[in-house]
Structures are given as C-alpha cells and as structure tokens.
Amino acid sequence: MVSLFSHLPRPKAPLELHHQLSSIQQPIIHPAIPTLGHLYLTHSLLGGNVRCRAMLQTFALLLQSYTPPPTSRDFRHDVDHSLLKPAFQYWTTQCRPHSVSMGNAFSFLKLAVANLERELEWDAAREILLESMDAYVTERIEFAGKAISRHAGSKIKERGDVILVFGKSEVINRLLLDAALVDSKTFRVIVVDSRPLLEGRDTLEILSRAGIPCTYVLLNALSYLMMREVTKVFLGASALMSNGSVLSRVGTACVALLANSNHIPVLVGCETYKICNRVQLESITGNELGDAKEVACTDCARVGPSNRWDEMMEANGGEEKNEKREEDILADWKDQPNLKLLNLMYDLTPSDFVTGIVTEVGILPPTSVAVLLREMNPESAFKSNT
C-alpha cells in the first residue's frame, strides 16, 4: 500500500466477509444485513442515492420484523442500540465505509426514533418511522432530483449546446433526459469515463436509448475535447463540504480544473441531504480505497467492475498465475518490488473550480453551502413539526 494513504481502511474481499459472517451467531443478525453488505462490498450498488435508498429499505424491512423484548423499558433505546446501530456498524466496518448520504440519512433516522413518544405502542411507532423514511426518500431524493432538473435545465440552450459529463450521476442523467424528452431541447453529450469502474458506460447506455447524441471518451482524451467543443460541464457529487468543496468520483477534479482553465462553466448537481459539516482541503485525509486488483485488470471490455479480477482467476483455474497474457500486462504486479497500485474512490474539487451548485433550492455559489447546511439541519425540521 502507498504509505501516504496507509491511514485509510484497507478494502475487504468478499471471502473475508464470508469468514467474518460465519463467526457471528446467526440468530442475532437479520439476513438482509449481510445481503446488503455484500452488495456494498462488491460495488454492485454504486452512487450516493442508490446506497442510501438501499439502506433505508433494509431498515424498513428490519423494523417490520422487529419486536422489542417484553422486558423493555424504552423501545426507543432498544431500536437504536439493538437494531439500527449494529446494522449500520456492520456495513461501515465490515463491508465498505458509508457515504455522506448514508450517514446523514442514518442521523435522520436516529433523530426520528429519539423524537417518538415513549408511551406510544410499538405498532404505531413503527408506522411513524416507516412513514418518516418514505417521506425522506420522496422529499430529499426524488423531489430534490426533479427540482435540480428544473433549475439546471434552464441553463441548457434550446439547441446547439455540447454538454460534458463524467462517470455516472443519477441527478445529472435525470436533468439531461428531462431537457431532451420533456423540454425538447437539442444538444449533444460527451461522456467522459475512467477505469476501473467505467461507470460512464451506464450513462452512455441511458442517454443513447433516449435518442440523445453522445460521444464516449476516456479521461486521457479530455483536454482535446474540452478546448474544441464543450460549452458546459455538468458534474455529480458524492458530498458537499461546508467550505464549498465537492467530493466526487476520482477524476472529477481533473474535469473541473480543465474546464475552469478553458473558461467553461461547471455546474455541480447535488441534493442538500449530501451536504457535510466537515471542512476538507485535499483528497488524502478523508477518502476510500478500492481494491488494487481492479487497477491491475486492463481488460476494459468486461462488465461488472468489482468482479473482473475474480473472473480472470476463474479463467486461470482459480489461481493468480504469473504468466503474462497479452491483455493482462499487470498480472504479476505483486512480484514487482518497486510497484505499488493505488485505487482511490474519490477526489476533492476545490470550490474555485465550480461555477455553481445546483440544489433543490436553486443554483447557489459554493460559498453559500455553509448557510444551506444550517438551514437544512434535520433537528430544526423536527422542531418545526412539534
């Protein structure tokens, strides 16, 4: 491992998760918890919104099957310490570090539990919690996506724009589809992608099926296209720091930097529930490590990014062979004493490279993120409802 990033948790392999799970007493863990954990671990679920929805849906399933013990004095304490915390800690420590969206949604759920009346019957309390989670997904994700689409769509010309996007973002895909299919605007999209996840292929498929003209390039061809064709850049975000910096898939900072140097506006679409109260100045202190084996796999034609190396091993008879195949030029990377592979999941884009943050409340400058964080505090929402 590169020493500069040695403080970050080492990514776990699915086999490690299986061994850890087998050591846990099965009666105390709901099967939905390790099932979702495996999806997180293998990158079968990618994206802040997708991971957050899956977590809340699993919590809803757990609540529906949970009954506080007869000796319970306060069901709120039991739900928090016996149901919510163990599941969340399992996903975070044993599978994959949680996203900011998951952390904020979990804090909201804990606050919803704490604000329940102690005298409530469990069935009534459960219904309140289920309704609260449904409302959270509807208002903070679904409705927010529609509002962001409306605000950002107003910046797309009726015809002639060339819009550049990077990787895959649910909210960016939505606004482009709405602009093309609902507002009947004519534009072209350049989809920039990077290894090892190659999420941009999903974006390319979604937009192409909708009839939107697309160009697909890898990150190393970005400078040529940026200087010649691009009129606007739309980027997604995994989180917004309180100082206006944008945490997103690794490579996003490169795109924003190049656009800024060519005086091309950069708009970042992000729901307000992804705002974080942390201040972060670089991508080293807080980040996530991916499996270095994914970087070693150079076959970009494969699908299912997290399973590529496993597929190669199966093809080789279940062992990592040192024989160099033509397409596997890094197959013996572990035997090279001076070679270390690094697979970072995120990078941090400074606020200076961002023209505007598109949220459900409008298009704001990055300097207004701290104000928005204070206004969207979930505790104030609960106080206003009481």
FENDA-V627372 format. One record per residue. N is the residue number from 1. RES is the residue in one small letter. PSI is psi in whole degrees, -180 to 180 (* if undefined). Layout:
n={N N}
res={RES RES}
psi={PSI PSI}
//
This chain:
n={1 2 3 4 5 6 7 8 9 10 11 12 13 14 15 16 17 18 19 20 21 22 23 24 25 26 27 28 29 30 31 32 33 34 35 36 37 38 39 40 41 42 43 44 45 46 47 48 49 50 51 52 53 54 55 56 57 58 59 60 61 62 63 64 65 66 67 68 69 70 71 72 73 74 75 76 77 78 79 80 81 82 83 84 85 86 87 88 89 90 91 92 93 94 95 96 97 98 99 100 101 102 103 104 105 106 107 108 109 110 111 112 113 114 115 116 117 118 119 120 121 122 123 124 125 126 127 128 129 130 131 132 133 134 135 136 137 138 139 140 141 142 143 144 145 146 147 148 149 150 151 152 153 154 155 156 157 158 159 160 161 162 163 164 165 166 167 168 169 170 171 172 173 174 175 176 177 178 179 180 181 182 183 184 185 186 187 188 189 190 191 192 193 194 195 196 197 198 199 200 201 202 203 204 205 206 207 208 209 210 211 212 213 214 215 216 217 218 219 220 221 222 223 224 225 226 227 228 229 230 231 232 233 234 235 236 237 238 239 240 241 242 243 244 245 246 247 248 249 250 251 252 253 254 255 256 257 258 259 260 261 262 263 264 265 266 267 268 269 270 271 272 273 274 275 276 277 278 279 280 281 282 283 284 285 286 287 288 289 290 291 292 293 294 295 296 297 298 299 300 301 302 303 304 305 306 307 308 309 310 311 312 313 314 315 316 317 318 319 320 321 322 323 324 325 326 327 328 329 330 331 332 333 334 335 336 337 338 339 340 341 342 343 344 345 346 347 348 349 350 351 352 353 354 355 356 357 358 359 360 361 362 363 364 365 366 367 368 369 370 371 372 373 374 375 376 377 378 379 380 381 382 383 384 385 386}
res={m v s l f s h l p r p k a p l e l h h q l s s i q q p i i h p a i p t l g h l y l t h s l l g g n v r c r a m l q t f a l l l q s y t p p p t s r d f r h d v d h s l l k p a f q y w t t q c r p h s v s m g n a f s f l k l a v a n l e r e l e w d a a r e i l l e s m d a y v t e r i e f a g k a i s r h a g s k i k e r g d v i l v f g k s e v i n r l l l d a a l v d s k t f r v i v v d s r p l l e g r d t l e i l s r a g i p c t y v l l n a l s y l m m r e v t k v f l g a s a l m s n g s v l s r v g t a c v a l l a n s n h i p v l v g c e t y k i c n r v q l e s i t g n e l g d a k e v a c t d c a r v g p s n r w d e m m e a n g g e e k n e k r e e d i l a d w k d q p n l k l l n l m y d l t p s d f v t g i v t e v g i l p p t s v a v l l r e m n p e s a f k s n t}
psi={143 128 -30 -26 20 -16 -14 146 138 133 141 150 152 -32 -37 -42 -39 -43 -41 -39 -36 -21 -8 141 118 -36 -20 2 130 139 -22 -25 -55 -27 -48 -38 -39 -37 -38 -46 -40 7 25 -24 115 146 139 -44 -44 -46 -39 -44 -46 -40 -47 -36 -38 -41 -39 -40 -41 -41 -37 -27 3 140 125 148 151 -28 6 133 -28 108 -25 -41 -41 -43 -42 -49 -22 -17 -59 -53 -46 -41 -47 -41 -35 -48 -39 -42 -32 -18 -70 141 139 152 166 -37 -41 -42 -43 -39 -37 -41 -40 -44 -42 -40 -37 -39 -43 -27 2 148 136 -29 -3 146 149 -40 -42 -41 -40 -43 -39 -43 -42 -42 -38 -42 -40 -43 -37 -48 -43 -48 -45 -18 -59 -58 -36 -41 -40 -43 -41 -39 -41 -44 -48 -33 -27 -16 -4 130 161 -36 150 -11 145 110 131 133 158 131 -136 130 126 -44 -34 -43 -40 -44 -34 -40 -41 -40 -37 -45 -34 -49 -5 39 150 119 169 147 133 116 115 135 166 154 159 -13 -35 47 -22 -20 -35 -42 -44 -43 -44 -48 -38 -40 -27 0 15 126 131 151 135 123 161 167 -30 -13 9 -42 -38 -45 -37 -39 -24 -36 -36 136 -26 153 125 126 148 175 140 -31 155 123 158 -16 8 -4 152 122 122 -179 141 133 -21 -41 -36 -43 -47 -40 -45 -39 -43 -40 -21 12 41 129 138 116 130 119 124 130 151 -20 -4 4 135 145 4 155 125 134 -15 176 11 -47 -49 112 -174 136 133 175 123 -24 -28 -33 -34 -27 114 8 97 -9 -12 158 164 75 -37 -10 5 -48 -38 -39 -39 -40 -42 -39 -26 13 20 7 149 102 151 -2 129 115 163 -37 -5 68 -15 20 -28 31 -29 -21 -4 111 -26 13 125 133 139 128 89 142 -31 162 168 125 118 151 -22 -23 0 127 -43 151 120 112 179 -15 -1 -174 120 153 154 -26 -14 3 -40 -39 -42 -37 -42 -40 -31 18 123 -27 -37 -31 -41 -37 -36 -21 -8 *}
//
